């Protein structure tokens, strides 16, 4: 008996029942992306943005720098992996999706469904909260927060007021955009 498959089916059954009971509150885009908007966490984001604005500004600048360096690094790594696969088609892939039941490496155990869903929840929550904190730090209103599904893949989001964001400095915009990925890098360490 494959418990991961059973738990996956139970999870999606619960999500589907939640969708059916709250269908009017979901926004469906392209018949595959389902958004559920809430006000969850908006007050906490506002409170955390006022905690230490000077420290948060330093973190924001660091996030921008790390973000650009990370993009360059990932570009080089992806280029190297692509060239390796072109030159040697039997080479092991450089990227592997971390999904439940997928063997990533002979050195690592297979990820169970519950480990995967808990990891997705923690990563998405911290990522989106960071975007919200830095938006509030720069006095940008957060319209909503919530969760979404891109097909069967769970996601989360924070929705800042885009017209206010466009009027902010480039540094402010970049710090908001970099905050999510930078917080995930900090979490990884």
DAPE-V257752 format. One record per pair of residues at least 4 apart in sequence whose C-alpha atoms are under 7 Angstrom apart, sorted by the first residue. I is the first residue (numbers start at 1). J is the second residue. D is the distance in whole Angstrom. If there is no record, write none. Layout:
i=I j=J d=D
i=I j=J d=D
This chain:
i=2 j=6 d=6
i=3 j=7 d=6
i=4 j=8 d=6
i=4 j=112 d=6
i=4 j=113 d=5
i=5 j=9 d=6
i=6 j=10 d=6
i=7 j=11 d=6
i=7 j=113 d=7
i=8 j=12 d=6
i=8 j=113 d=7
i=9 j=13 d=6
i=10 j=14 d=6
i=11 j=15 d=6
i=12 j=16 d=6
i=13 j=17 d=6
i=14 j=18 d=6
i=15 j=19 d=6
i=16 j=20 d=6
i=17 j=21 d=6
i=18 j=22 d=6
i=19 j=23 d=5
i=22 j=26 d=7
i=25 j=36 d=6
i=26 j=34 d=6
i=26 j=35 d=5
i=26 j=36 d=5
i=27 j=34 d=6
i=27 j=35 d=5
i=27 j=36 d=7
i=28 j=33 d=6
i=28 j=34 d=5
i=28 j=35 d=6
i=29 j=33 d=5
i=29 j=34 d=6
i=32 j=150 d=6
i=32 j=151 d=5
i=33 j=149 d=6
i=33 j=150 d=5
i=33 j=151 d=6
i=34 j=148 d=5
i=34 j=149 d=5
i=34 j=150 d=7
i=35 j=147 d=6
i=35 j=148 d=4
i=35 j=149 d=7
i=36 j=146 d=6
i=36 j=147 d=6
i=36 j=148 d=6
i=37 j=144 d=6
i=37 j=145 d=6
i=37 j=146 d=5
i=37 j=147 d=7
i=38 j=144 d=6
i=38 j=145 d=5
i=38 j=146 d=5
i=39 j=144 d=5
i=39 j=145 d=6
i=40 j=145 d=6
i=40 j=146 d=7
i=41 j=45 d=6
i=42 j=46 d=6
i=43 j=47 d=6
i=44 j=48 d=6
i=45 j=49 d=6
i=45 j=129 d=7
i=45 j=132 d=6
i=45 j=133 d=5
i=46 j=50 d=7
i=46 j=133 d=6
i=46 j=136 d=6
i=47 j=51 d=7
i=48 j=133 d=6
i=49 j=53 d=7
i=49 j=133 d=5
i=49 j=134 d=7
i=49 j=136 d=6
i=49 j=137 d=5
i=50 j=137 d=7
i=52 j=56 d=6
i=53 j=57 d=6
i=53 j=137 d=7
i=54 j=58 d=6
i=55 j=59 d=6
i=56 j=60 d=6
i=57 j=61 d=6
i=58 j=62 d=6
i=59 j=63 d=6
i=60 j=64 d=6
i=60 j=175 d=5
i=60 j=179 d=7
i=61 j=65 d=6
i=61 j=175 d=6
i=62 j=66 d=6
i=63 j=67 d=6
i=63 j=175 d=7
i=63 j=178 d=6
i=63 j=179 d=6
i=63 j=182 d=5
i=64 j=68 d=6
i=64 j=174 d=6
i=64 j=175 d=6
i=64 j=178 d=6
i=65 j=69 d=6
i=66 j=70 d=6
i=67 j=71 d=6
i=67 j=178 d=6
i=67 j=182 d=7
i=68 j=72 d=6
i=69 j=73 d=6
i=70 j=74 d=6
i=71 j=75 d=6
i=72 j=76 d=6
i=73 j=77 d=6
i=74 j=78 d=6
i=75 j=79 d=6
i=76 j=80 d=6
i=77 j=81 d=6
i=78 j=82 d=6
i=79 j=83 d=6
i=80 j=84 d=6
i=81 j=85 d=6
i=81 j=94 d=6
i=82 j=86 d=6
i=83 j=87 d=6
i=84 j=88 d=6
i=85 j=89 d=5
i=85 j=91 d=6
i=96 j=104 d=6
i=98 j=102 d=7
i=98 j=104 d=7
i=99 j=111 d=7
i=99 j=116 d=7
i=100 j=111 d=5
i=100 j=112 d=5
i=100 j=113 d=5
i=100 j=116 d=6
i=101 j=110 d=6
i=101 j=111 d=6
i=101 j=112 d=6
i=102 j=110 d=6
i=103 j=110 d=5
i=104 j=108 d=7
i=111 j=115 d=7
i=111 j=116 d=7
i=112 j=116 d=6
i=113 j=117 d=6
i=114 j=118 d=6
i=115 j=119 d=6
i=116 j=120 d=6
i=117 j=121 d=6
i=118 j=122 d=6
i=119 j=123 d=6
i=120 j=124 d=6
i=121 j=125 d=6
i=122 j=126 d=6
i=123 j=127 d=6
i=123 j=184 d=7
i=124 j=128 d=6
i=124 j=155 d=7
i=124 j=156 d=6
i=125 j=129 d=6
i=125 j=156 d=7
i=126 j=130 d=6
i=126 j=183 d=7
i=127 j=131 d=7
i=127 j=180 d=4
i=127 j=181 d=6
i=127 j=183 d=6
i=127 j=184 d=6
i=128 j=132 d=6
i=128 j=156 d=7
i=128 j=157 d=6
i=128 j=158 d=6
i=128 j=180 d=6
i=129 j=133 d=6
i=130 j=134 d=6
i=130 j=179 d=5
i=130 j=180 d=5
i=130 j=183 d=7
i=131 j=135 d=6
i=131 j=176 d=5
i=131 j=177 d=7
i=131 j=179 d=5
i=131 j=180 d=5
i=132 j=136 d=6
i=132 j=142 d=7
i=132 j=158 d=6
i=133 j=137 d=6
i=134 j=138 d=6
i=134 j=175 d=7
i=134 j=176 d=5
i=134 j=179 d=7
i=135 j=139 d=6
i=135 j=140 d=5
i=135 j=160 d=7
i=135 j=176 d=6
i=136 j=140 d=5
i=136 j=141 d=6
i=138 j=172 d=7
i=140 j=160 d=7
i=140 j=161 d=6
i=140 j=164 d=6
i=140 j=165 d=6
i=141 j=160 d=6
i=141 j=161 d=6
i=142 j=159 d=6
i=142 j=160 d=4
i=142 j=161 d=6
i=143 j=159 d=5
i=143 j=160 d=6
i=143 j=161 d=6
i=144 j=158 d=6
i=144 j=159 d=5
i=145 j=157 d=6
i=145 j=158 d=4
i=145 j=159 d=6
i=146 j=156 d=6
i=146 j=157 d=5
i=146 j=158 d=7
i=147 j=155 d=6
i=147 j=156 d=4
i=147 j=157 d=6
i=148 j=154 d=6
i=148 j=155 d=5
i=148 j=156 d=6
i=149 j=153 d=5
i=149 j=154 d=5
i=149 j=155 d=6
i=150 j=154 d=7
i=161 j=165 d=6
i=162 j=166 d=6
i=163 j=167 d=7
i=164 j=168 d=7
i=165 j=173 d=7
i=168 j=172 d=6
i=168 j=173 d=7
i=169 j=173 d=6
i=170 j=174 d=6
i=171 j=175 d=6
i=172 j=176 d=6
i=173 j=177 d=6
i=174 j=178 d=6
i=175 j=179 d=6
i=178 j=182 d=6
i=179 j=183 d=6
i=180 j=184 d=6
i=181 j=185 d=6
i=182 j=186 d=6
i=183 j=187 d=6
i=184 j=188 d=6
i=185 j=189 d=7
